[in-house]
């Protein structure tokens, strides 16, 4: 193996049970890999503002693949290298479906989280995910009166949306309306939580864009993941690693199955194959 880069998922992979911090052992292994010249590349469904504090603090981690490939950023140059987001017009169309519905919705755009102002003013009434409390309590989110109008007027394209705690009586109407636009992936099911990205998004294409910039190929990549969002990358990488907590069908795609995230599986694999 000629591993020169590691694609690192967060939730269910590198993070602890709190889904906020990375364990000391995992971070030590990551830093040791960096010291050996390995490019550590976060590749996650999270937008930039929701990255773990330790990753933000580690300035040697230069490139971030965010929101499942909708954006690739160069932190050193403060540049967006690649982007595949909803257009401002599409963003407005989608926001019109769920705004003013009294639904806690995190809208990711330009690396930030936007909330409807009337919801942001009374977060105590809404099902803020437990691992997002640190974020909203920090006040980093951006409240806007009417998201559809805001994104259209400011010509901002959104990356993804997360709707949480949709009331039973609204689930079918919201999911059907979202699907009828033909804009989103994956299709929205009539459930209490919905997450969606641009339908035209191709995560593998986004990763290949960055690898080409770095003079690398998937033959130089070790990848970590645990879910359906990571499956293609685990299969495509030269050395795809599934976490011990992954479903069996994900494990079947991997070259190696490491320990679960809550047993420092990332560190276990890096120690075994990179730091040995």
C-alpha positions in Angstrom: 0.0 0.0 0.0 1.1 3.5 -0.8 -1.2 5.4 1.5 -0.8 9.2 1.4 -4.3 10.4 2.4 -6.9 9.3 4.9 -10.6 10.2 4.3 -12.1 10.6 7.8 -15.8 10.4 8.6 -16.9 11.8 12.0 -20.3 10.6 13.3 -20.2 6.9 14.1 -16.5 6.8 13.2 -14.0 9.3 14.7 -16.2 10.9 17.3 -17.0 9.7 20.8 -20.5 8.9 22.0 -21.1 12.6 22.6 -20.7 13.2 18.8 -18.8 16.4 19.6 -15.2 15.4 20.6 -12.6 13.0 19.3 -10.9 10.8 21.9 -7.4 11.5 23.0 -6.2 8.2 21.4 -7.8 8.9 18.1 -6.4 12.5 18.0 -3.0 11.3 18.9 -3.0 8.7 16.1 -4.3 11.4 13.6 -1.5 13.8 14.6 1.1 11.0 14.3 -0.2 10.2 10.9 0.1 13.9 9.9 3.7 13.9 11.2 4.5 11.0 8.9 3.3 13.1 5.9 -0.2 11.6 5.6 -2.9 14.1 4.4 -5.9 13.9 6.8 -9.0 14.9 5.0 -12.3 15.1 6.9 -15.1 13.8 4.6 -18.4 14.2 6.4 -22.0 15.1 6.1 -21.4 18.1 8.4 -21.0 21.6 7.3 -17.9 23.5 8.3 -19.4 25.2 11.4 -20.4 21.9 12.8 -16.9 20.4 12.7 -15.4 19.0 15.9 -13.4 21.7 17.8 -10.2 19.5 17.7 -10.3 19.4 13.9 -10.9 23.2 13.8 -7.8 23.6 16.1 -5.5 21.3 14.1 -4.3 23.7 11.4 -2.3 21.0 9.6 -5.6 19.6 8.4 -5.9 21.9 5.5 -8.6 20.4 3.2 -12.2 19.7 4.3 -14.8 17.8 2.3 -18.1 19.0 3.8 -21.8 18.3 3.6 -21.2 15.0 1.8 -19.2 16.6 -1.0 -21.2 19.7 -1.7 -18.2 21.8 -0.8 -14.4 21.4 -0.5 -12.6 24.1 1.3 -8.9 25.0 1.6 -8.7 26.4 5.1 -5.2 27.9 4.6 -6.2 29.9 1.6 -9.8 30.5 2.8 -11.0 29.3 -0.6 -13.9 27.1 -1.8 -12.2 24.7 -4.2 -15.3 22.8 -5.3 -19.0 23.3 -4.9 -22.2 21.5 -5.8 -25.1 23.2 -4.1 -28.7 24.1 -4.8 -29.1 27.3 -6.8 -30.5 30.3 -4.9 -33.8 29.8 -6.8 -33.9 26.1 -5.9 -33.0 26.9 -2.3 -35.9 29.4 -2.1 -38.3 26.8 -3.6 -37.2 24.2 -1.0 -37.3 26.5 2.0 -40.9 27.6 1.1 -42.0 24.0 1.8 -40.9 23.8 5.4 -40.6 27.4 6.6 -43.5 28.8 8.7 -44.3 25.2 9.6 -43.0 25.4 13.2 -40.4 22.8 12.4 -36.8 22.9 13.8 -34.7 23.0 10.6 -31.0 23.5 10.2 -30.2 24.9 6.8 -26.5 24.6 5.8 -25.1 27.2 3.4 -21.7 28.6 2.8 -20.4 26.5 5.7 -22.8 28.0 8.2 -26.1 26.9 9.9 -29.1 29.1 9.3 -32.3 28.9 11.4 -35.7 30.6 11.2 -35.5 33.5 13.6 -38.7 32.7 15.4 -37.4 29.2 16.1 -34.0 30.4 17.1 -35.6 32.8 19.6 -37.3 29.8 21.4 -35.0 26.8 21.0 -36.2 25.5 24.3 -39.5 24.5 22.5 -37.8 22.5 19.8 -36.1 19.1 19.4 -32.5 20.3 19.1 -30.4 17.2 18.7 -28.4 16.6 21.9 -25.0 16.7 20.0 -26.0 20.1 18.5 -26.7 21.8 21.7 -23.1 22.9 22.1 -23.3 24.6 18.7 -26.6 26.5 19.2 -25.6 27.5 22.7 -22.4 29.0 21.2 -24.5 31.3 19.1 -22.7 30.5 15.9 -26.0 29.9 13.9 -27.4 32.6 11.8 -31.1 33.5 12.4 -33.1 34.8 9.4 -36.7 35.9 9.3 -37.7 34.1 6.1 -35.1 31.7 4.7 -36.6 31.5 1.2 -36.5 35.2 0.7 -33.1 35.6 2.4 -31.3 33.0 0.2 -32.9 34.4 -3.0 -32.2 38.0 -2.2 -28.6 37.3 -1.2 -28.1 34.8 -4.0 -26.9 32.0 -1.7 -27.2 28.3 -2.6 -27.8 25.9 0.3 -25.8 22.7 0.8 -28.2 20.6 2.7 -31.1 20.7 5.1 -31.9 18.7 8.3 -35.5 18.8 9.5 -36.0 17.4 13.0 -39.2 16.4 14.9 -41.7 16.8 12.1 -45.2 16.3 13.6 -46.9 13.1 12.4 -49.7 15.1 10.7 -47.1 17.0 8.6 -44.7 14.3 7.6 -46.4 13.0 4.4 -47.2 16.5 3.1 -43.6 17.7 3.7 -41.9 14.6 2.2 -44.2 14.6 -0.8 -43.6 18.3 -1.5 -39.8 17.9 -1.2 -39.8 14.8 -3.5 -42.1 16.5 -6.1 -39.4 19.2 -6.7 -37.1 16.6 -8.3 -34.2 18.4 -6.6 -33.3 16.3 -3.6 -31.4 13.1 -2.7 -32.0 10.8 -1.0 -35.8 10.8 -1.4 -37.6 12.1 1.7 -39.5 9.5 3.6 -42.6 10.4 5.7 -40.7 10.4 9.0 -40.0 12.8 11.8 -36.5 13.6 10.7 -35.4 14.3 7.1 -32.0 15.1 5.7 -31.4 16.0 2.0 -28.7 17.1 -0.4 -28.7 18.2 -4.1 -29.8 15.4 -6.3 -27.0 16.1 -8.8 -24.3 15.7 -6.0 -21.6 13.1 -6.7 -19.4 12.6 -3.7 -16.9 10.4 -5.6 -16.5 13.1 -8.2 -15.9 15.7 -5.5 -13.2 13.6 -3.8 -11.5 12.9 -7.1 -11.4 16.6 -7.8 -9.4 17.1 -4.5 -7.2 14.1 -5.0 -6.2 15.3 -8.5 -5.3 18.7 -7.0 -3.1 16.9 -4.5 -1.5 14.6 -7.2 -3.2 11.6 -5.7 -5.6 8.8 -6.7 -7.9 6.5 -4.8 -5.0 4.0 -4.9 -3.3 6.3 -2.3 -6.4 6.6 0.0 -7.4 4.9 3.2 -11.0 5.7 4.1 -13.0 5.3 7.3 -16.8 5.1 7.6 -19.8 3.4 9.1 -22.9 4.2 7.1 -24.6 4.3 3.7 -23.1 7.8 3.1 -19.6 6.2 3.4 -20.2 3.0 1.4 -19.0 4.2 -2.0 -15.9 5.6 -0.6 -15.1 2.5 1.4 -15.4 0.5 -1.7 -13.5 2.9 -4.0 -10.5 3.5 -1.7 -7.4 1.3 -1.9 -7.9 0.5 1.7 -11.5 1.0 2.8 -12.1 0.5 6.5 -15.5 -0.1 8.1 -16.1 0.5 11.7 -17.1 -2.3 14.0 -20.4 -0.6 14.6 -21.2 -0.6 10.8 -24.0 -2.6 9.3 -22.9 -6.0 7.8 -23.4 -4.8 4.3 -21.0 -1.9 4.8 -18.5 -4.3 6.4 -18.7 -6.5 3.3 -17.4 -3.6 1.2 -14.3 -3.0 3.4 -10.8 -4.3 3.2 -10.6 -4.2 7.0 -13.0 -4.0 9.9 -11.7 -2.1 12.8 -13.1 -1.7 16.3 -16.3 0.3 16.9 -16.1 4.1 17.2 -16.5 3.8 21.0 -13.4 1.7 21.2 -11.2 4.0 19.3 -11.4 2.1 16.0 -9.8 4.9 14.0 -6.7 4.9 16.2 -6.6 1.1 16.1 -6.4 1.0 12.3 -4.0 3.9 12.0 -1.6 2.4 14.5 -1.7 -1.0 12.8 -1.4 0.1 9.2 0.2 3.6 9.2 2.3 3.9 12.4 3.6 0.4 12.6 
